[in-house]
Amino acid sequence: MSDYFRPLVQSGPAWPRGALPLVGGPLWFTHAEHLRRDGLARVVPAEEIPEPLRTYLSAPRLPVAGMAMERPRLMGILNTTPDSFSDGGLFHDHQTAVAHGRAMIAAGADIIDVGGESTRPGAETVPEAEEIARVAPVITALRAEAPTPISIDTRKAGVARAAMQAGANLINDVAGFTYDPWLAPFAAEHALPVCVMHAQGDPATMQKNPRYDNVLLDVFDFLHERVQTLIALGIPRGRIVVDPGIGFGKTADHNLALLNGISLFHGLGCPVLLGASRKRFIGTIGNAPEPRDRMPGSVAVALAGMAQGVQILRVHDVAETASAMALWQAVQRGRMTG
């Protein structure tokens, strides 16, 4: 693409003349930043945004995995790996993993994201059978207890099939459906919603000197191409979630540029997921070397994403984020009840 339009998101009950709703919600915009790869940028009124982009920016999103998108949703992270960056394998044991998933649902998680392969920098690929053994029993146990949506965090079609049979109803692929050529057709065949994420390189190499011409526009173009490919394979736009992939092949400055401009991704016509929880840049900026101490910074980043209309927040600290979200929304409304 050569022209990009990032809505300049605002909030408040008094909408000025000409304001458009941001993806059908309570936030709105009257202007957008018109970005170009030649470095020129200018602010333009919303009526100058071309179609169908203007509709993508303003139209409500369809429900995903049974979750209405009229308010931000919380995705609780459940890593069943022995080497997760965030908890060091705290939930590798089956019973502990199930108990943690149960606790996140009770704390307000709208969906649980179960993963059995670490995607921390330097992580190696896990054999498919081992990954299935880690995730399928946990999904089966959680599905037996609650109707809460469950996503499977995997790059592999075989794992996705086993997870679906166990009760998962969304596929979240950190490789953007580029790792296993059978994964997207499997999702299309079974009408499963998907989350497509950007990553530069694979987990083993992604943090070795990542480079971009323009990280915001490069990631947008990648996701645009992936969305078009998935649509061509039979997955409608309404079943696709996009994730700019904070921390996956990005420096701290790359992450901050993406967070600052994340409203650009509404132009893809899909719900936007933000997964920044406990990432290294939060520890660097927030003076929290240990991942377990990065909850306050993670909540701050989550609220910044909400202010730009992000629909799904993927987090480790569900209760704390839910509490902060409730306060943020109450302040925006100016009253306690919705």
C-alpha positions as CSV (number, residue, x, y, z in Angstrom):
1,M,0.0,0.0,0.0
2,S,1.0,3.6,-0.5
3,D,-1.5,5.5,1.7
4,Y,-2.5,4.7,5.2
5,F,-5.0,6.4,7.5
6,R,-4.7,6.1,11.3
7,P,-7.8,7.4,13.1
8,L,-7.0,9.9,15.9
9,V,-9.2,8.4,18.6
10,Q,-11.1,10.5,21.1
11,S,-13.6,9.8,23.8
12,G,-16.4,11.6,25.6
13,P,-20.2,11.9,25.4
14,A,-20.2,15.1,23.3
15,W,-19.5,14.1,19.7
16,P,-18.8,17.0,17.4
17,R,-20.4,17.2,14.0
18,G,-18.9,14.8,11.5
19,A,-17.5,12.4,14.1
20,L,-17.5,8.8,13.2
21,P,-17.7,5.9,15.7
22,L,-14.6,3.9,16.0
23,V,-15.6,0.3,15.1
24,G,-19.1,1.0,16.2
25,G,-18.2,1.6,19.9
26,P,-18.2,4.5,22.3
27,L,-14.9,6.0,21.0
28,W,-14.9,8.2,18.0
29,F,-12.8,10.2,15.6
30,T,-13.1,13.3,13.4
31,H,-9.7,13.2,11.8
32,A,-7.0,10.7,10.8
33,E,-3.3,10.8,10.3
34,H,-2.6,10.2,6.6
35,L,0.7,8.3,6.5
36,R,2.9,7.6,3.5
37,R,6.1,5.6,3.0
38,D,7.9,8.7,1.7
39,G,7.8,10.0,5.2
40,L,5.2,12.7,4.6
41,A,2.3,12.7,7.1
42,R,-0.6,15.1,7.6
43,V,-3.9,15.2,9.5
44,V,-7.0,15.0,7.4
45,P,-10.7,15.1,8.2
46,A,-12.5,11.8,8.4
47,E,-14.5,12.5,5.2
48,E,-11.3,12.3,3.3
49,I,-10.6,8.7,4.2
50,P,-11.4,6.6,1.1
51,E,-13.9,3.7,1.1
52,P,-13.9,0.9,2.0
53,L,-11.4,1.9,4.6
54,R,-13.7,4.5,6.2
55,T,-16.3,1.8,6.7
56,Y,-13.7,-0.6,8.1
57,L,-12.8,2.0,10.7
58,S,-16.3,2.9,11.8
59,A,-18.4,-0.3,11.4
60,P,-19.1,-2.6,14.4
61,R,-17.2,-5.9,14.5
62,L,-19.0,-9.2,14.4
63,P,-18.9,-11.5,17.4
64,V,-15.8,-13.8,17.6
65,A,-16.1,-17.3,19.2
66,G,-19.4,-16.1,20.7
67,M,-17.9,-12.9,22.2
68,A,-19.6,-9.7,21.2
69,M,-17.1,-7.0,20.3
70,E,-19.0,-4.0,21.7
71,R,-16.6,-3.8,24.7
72,P,-13.0,-4.9,25.3
73,R,-12.5,-8.6,26.1
74,L,-9.9,-10.2,28.3
75,M,-8.0,-13.2,27.0
76,G,-6.3,-15.1,29.9
77,I,-2.9,-16.6,29.1
78,L,-2.5,-20.3,30.1
79,N,0.9,-21.6,29.3
80,T,1.3,-25.3,29.9
81,T,5.0,-25.2,29.0
82,P,7.9,-25.9,31.3
83,D,9.8,-22.9,30.1
84,S,7.4,-20.0,29.7
85,F,9.1,-16.6,29.9
86,S,6.4,-15.2,32.2
87,D,6.2,-17.9,34.9
88,G,9.0,-20.3,34.3
89,G,6.7,-23.3,33.9
90,L,4.5,-22.7,36.9
91,F,1.4,-24.2,35.1
92,H,3.1,-27.1,33.4
93,D,1.4,-29.6,35.8
94,H,-2.1,-30.6,34.6
95,Q,-4.0,-30.0,37.8
96,T,-2.3,-26.6,38.4
97,A,-3.0,-25.5,34.8
98,V,-6.7,-26.4,35.1
99,A,-6.9,-24.6,38.4
100,H,-5.3,-21.5,37.0
101,G,-7.7,-21.5,34.0
102,R,-10.6,-21.9,36.4
103,A,-9.3,-19.0,38.5
104,M,-8.9,-16.7,35.4
105,I,-12.5,-17.4,34.3
106,A,-13.7,-16.5,37.8
107,A,-11.6,-13.3,37.7
108,G,-13.3,-12.1,34.5
109,A,-11.5,-13.7,31.6
110,D,-13.8,-13.8,28.5
111,I,-11.6,-16.4,26.8
112,I,-8.7,-18.6,27.8
113,D,-5.7,-19.0,25.5
114,V,-4.0,-22.4,26.0
115,G,-0.5,-22.9,24.7
116,G,1.9,-25.9,24.8
117,E,4.9,-24.5,22.9
118,S,7.0,-21.6,24.3
119,T,7.4,-18.7,22.0
120,R,9.9,-16.8,24.2
121,P,13.0,-15.5,22.4
122,G,15.3,-18.5,21.8
123,A,12.7,-21.2,22.3
124,E,13.0,-24.4,20.2
125,T,10.1,-26.1,18.4
126,V,8.2,-28.7,20.4
127,P,7.2,-32.0,18.8
128,E,3.5,-32.1,17.8
129,A,2.7,-35.1,20.0
130,E,4.2,-33.5,23.0
131,E,2.4,-30.2,22.4
132,I,-0.9,-32.1,22.1
133,A,-0.2,-34.0,25.4
134,R,0.3,-30.7,27.2
135,V,-2.8,-28.8,25.9
136,A,-5.6,-31.3,25.1
137,P,-6.3,-32.6,28.6
138,V,-6.3,-29.1,30.0
139,I,-8.8,-27.9,27.3
140,T,-11.0,-31.0,27.9
141,A,-11.1,-30.3,31.7
142,L,-11.9,-26.6,31.3
143,R,-14.5,-27.2,28.6
144,A,-16.3,-29.7,31.0
145,E,-16.5,-27.0,33.6
146,A,-17.5,-23.8,31.8
147,P,-18.8,-22.6,28.4
148,T,-16.1,-19.9,28.3
149,P,-14.4,-19.7,24.8
150,I,-11.0,-21.4,24.6
151,S,-8.4,-20.6,22.0
152,I,-5.5,-22.8,21.1
153,D,-2.1,-21.0,20.8
154,T,-0.4,-23.2,18.1
155,R,1.3,-23.1,14.8
156,K,0.4,-26.7,13.9
157,A,-2.7,-28.1,12.2
158,G,-2.4,-31.4,14.1
159,V,-2.4,-29.6,17.5
160,A,-5.3,-27.4,16.4
161,R,-7.3,-30.5,15.4
162,A,-6.7,-32.2,18.8
163,A,-7.5,-28.9,20.6
164,M,-10.8,-28.5,18.7
165,Q,-11.8,-32.1,19.5
166,A,-11.1,-31.3,23.1
167,G,-13.3,-28.2,23.0
168,A,-11.2,-25.2,21.7
169,N,-13.1,-22.8,19.4
170,L,-10.4,-20.4,18.1
171,I,-6.9,-20.8,16.6
172,N,-4.3,-18.3,17.7
173,D,-1.2,-18.6,15.5
174,V,1.9,-16.5,16.4
175,A,3.3,-17.4,12.9
176,G,0.5,-15.7,11.1
177,F,-0.5,-19.0,9.4
178,T,2.8,-19.2,7.5
179,Y,4.4,-22.1,9.4
180,D,2.0,-25.0,8.6
181,P,0.2,-24.8,5.2
182,W,-2.6,-27.0,6.5
183,L,-3.6,-24.9,9.5
184,A,-5.6,-22.2,7.7
185,P,-7.5,-24.7,5.5
186,F,-8.3,-26.7,8.7
187,A,-9.8,-23.5,10.2
188,A,-11.8,-22.8,7.1
189,E,-13.1,-26.3,6.9
190,H,-14.4,-26.2,10.5
191,A,-15.5,-22.6,10.5
192,L,-13.1,-21.7,13.3
193,P,-12.3,-18.1,14.0
194,V,-8.6,-17.3,13.9
195,C,-6.1,-14.8,15.3
196,V,-3.3,-13.9,12.8
197,M,-0.2,-12.4,14.4
198,H,2.9,-10.7,12.9
199,A,6.3,-12.0,13.9
200,Q,9.7,-11.3,12.2
201,G,11.5,-14.7,12.2
202,D,10.7,-17.6,14.5
203,P,11.1,-17.7,18.3
204,A,14.6,-19.1,18.1
205,T,15.9,-16.2,16.0
206,M,13.4,-13.3,16.2
207,Q,15.2,-11.1,18.6
208,K,18.5,-11.2,16.7
209,N,18.7,-7.6,15.4
210,P,15.2,-7.2,14.0
211,R,14.9,-4.4,11.3
212,Y,12.1,-2.6,9.5
213,D,11.8,0.1,7.0
214,N,8.8,1.5,8.9
215,V,7.6,-0.9,11.6
216,L,4.0,0.4,11.8
217,L,3.5,0.2,8.0
218,D,5.5,-3.0,7.5
219,V,3.4,-4.8,10.1
220,F,0.2,-3.4,8.7
221,D,1.1,-4.6,5.2
222,F,2.0,-8.1,6.5
223,L,-1.4,-8.4,8.3
224,H,-3.2,-7.0,5.3
225,E,-1.7,-9.6,3.0
226,R,-2.4,-12.4,5.6
227,V,-6.1,-11.3,5.9
228,Q,-6.5,-11.3,2.2
229,T,-4.9,-14.8,2.0
230,L,-7.1,-16.2,4.7
231,I,-10.2,-14.8,3.1
232,A,-9.2,-16.4,-0.2
233,L,-8.8,-19.7,1.7
234,G,-12.4,-19.5,2.9
235,I,-12.1,-17.7,6.3
236,P,-14.4,-14.6,6.2
237,R,-13.1,-11.3,7.5
238,G,-15.6,-11.5,10.3
239,R,-13.8,-14.6,11.7
240,I,-10.4,-13.0,11.7
241,V,-8.6,-11.2,14.5
242,V,-5.3,-9.4,13.9
243,D,-2.4,-9.0,16.3
244,P,0.6,-6.8,15.6
245,G,2.8,-9.1,17.6
246,I,4.3,-7.0,20.3
247,G,7.8,-8.4,21.2
248,F,8.0,-10.9,18.4
249,G,11.0,-9.7,16.3
250,K,10.8,-6.2,17.6
251,T,13.0,-3.9,19.7
252,A,11.6,-1.8,22.5
253,D,11.3,1.2,20.1
254,H,9.5,-1.0,17.6
255,N,7.0,-2.0,20.3
256,L,6.4,1.5,21.3
257,A,5.9,2.7,17.7
258,L,3.3,-0.1,17.2
259,L,1.5,0.8,20.5
260,N,1.5,4.5,19.7
261,G,-0.1,3.8,16.3
262,I,-2.2,0.7,17.0
263,S,-5.4,2.4,15.9
264,L,-4.1,2.0,12.3
265,F,-4.9,-1.7,12.4
266,H,-8.7,-1.0,12.7
267,G,-8.4,-0.3,9.0
268,L,-8.0,-4.1,8.4
269,G,-11.7,-4.5,9.2
270,C,-11.0,-7.1,11.9
271,P,-11.0,-7.0,15.7
272,V,-7.5,-6.1,17.1
273,L,-5.8,-8.1,19.8
274,L,-3.0,-6.6,21.9
275,G,-0.6,-9.1,23.6
276,A,1.9,-7.0,25.5
277,S,1.6,-8.5,28.9
278,R,4.8,-8.8,30.9
279,K,7.0,-8.3,27.8
280,R,10.6,-7.3,28.2
281,F,10.2,-3.7,27.2
282,I,7.7,-3.2,30.0
283,G,10.4,-4.4,32.4
284,T,13.0,-2.2,30.9
285,I,10.9,1.0,31.0
286,G,9.1,0.1,34.3
287,N,12.2,-1.0,36.1
288,A,10.9,-4.5,36.6
289,P,13.6,-7.1,35.6
290,E,11.5,-10.1,36.6
291,P,8.4,-10.9,34.5
292,R,6.3,-11.5,37.6
293,D,6.8,-7.9,38.7
294,R,5.5,-6.4,35.4
295,M,1.8,-6.4,36.2
296,P,1.5,-2.6,36.8
297,G,3.3,-1.8,33.5
298,S,1.2,-4.4,31.7
299,V,-2.0,-2.9,33.0
300,A,-0.8,0.6,31.9
301,V,-0.1,-0.7,28.4
302,A,-3.5,-2.5,28.3
303,L,-5.3,0.7,29.2
304,A,-3.4,2.6,26.5
305,G,-4.6,0.0,24.0
306,M,-8.2,0.3,25.2
307,A,-8.0,4.1,24.6
308,Q,-7.3,3.3,20.9
309,G,-10.2,0.9,20.6
310,V,-8.4,-2.5,20.9
311,Q,-11.0,-5.2,21.3
312,I,-9.1,-8.1,22.9
313,L,-6.4,-7.8,25.6
314,R,-4.3,-10.9,26.0
315,V,-3.0,-10.8,29.6
316,H,-1.5,-12.9,32.4
317,D,-2.9,-10.8,35.3
318,V,-6.7,-11.1,34.6
319,A,-8.1,-9.9,37.9
320,E,-5.9,-6.8,38.1
321,T,-6.5,-5.9,34.4
322,A,-10.3,-6.4,34.8
323,S,-10.3,-4.1,37.8
324,A,-8.3,-1.4,35.9
325,M,-10.7,-1.8,32.9
326,A,-13.7,-1.2,35.1
327,L,-12.3,2.0,36.5
328,W,-11.2,3.2,33.1
329,Q,-14.6,2.7,31.7
330,A,-16.3,4.3,34.6
331,V,-14.2,7.4,34.3
332,Q,-14.9,7.6,30.5
333,R,-18.7,7.4,31.2
334,G,-18.5,9.8,34.2
335,R,-20.7,7.5,36.2
336,M,-20.6,4.1,37.9
337,T,-23.2,2.2,35.8
338,G,-23.2,1.6,32.0
